Amino acid sequence: MKLEAVREILNCRVIGGGDKLDQEIEVGCGADLMSDVLAFIKPNALLLTGLTNVQSVRTANVAEVKAIVYVRGKFPDKDAVALAQEEGIVLLATNLPLYESCGRLYARGLPGGSERAEGLSDVKRAGLLSTL
């Protein structure tokens, strides 16, 4: 999924990296604990979080995350914005809560990291959703 599609789906404001919205992301991850991000996220991912300090960007950089969406109407502090610019990480912000943001992206076809690792196809995913 392209970052421009993420911006549209979540009605995001672009904080930084607006020239990189044509980048493709492969998976999404929603977390406020950066230790969970490091444990579970895959490269070329989108991170959705409410953690707005510089640590969110440091973690994203280590985990090879392409973009961060700050949820719940939150915005990163100036140090986080500066580091993201330096590292080439796109920053977006949405007023939506974390749960709804992840759900909207999942419903539009962005898999989570565990699905990518397990090789779940859209057919298998549709079967999982129908059991809910």
Buried (B, 14 or more C-beta within 10 A) or exposed (E): BEBBBBBEBBEBBBBBBEEBBEBEBBBBBBBEEBEEBEEBBBEBBBBBBBBBEBEBBBBBBEBEBBBBBBBBEEEBEEEBBBBBBEEEBBBBBBEBBBEEBBEBBBEEEBBBBEBBEEEBEEEEBEEEEEEE
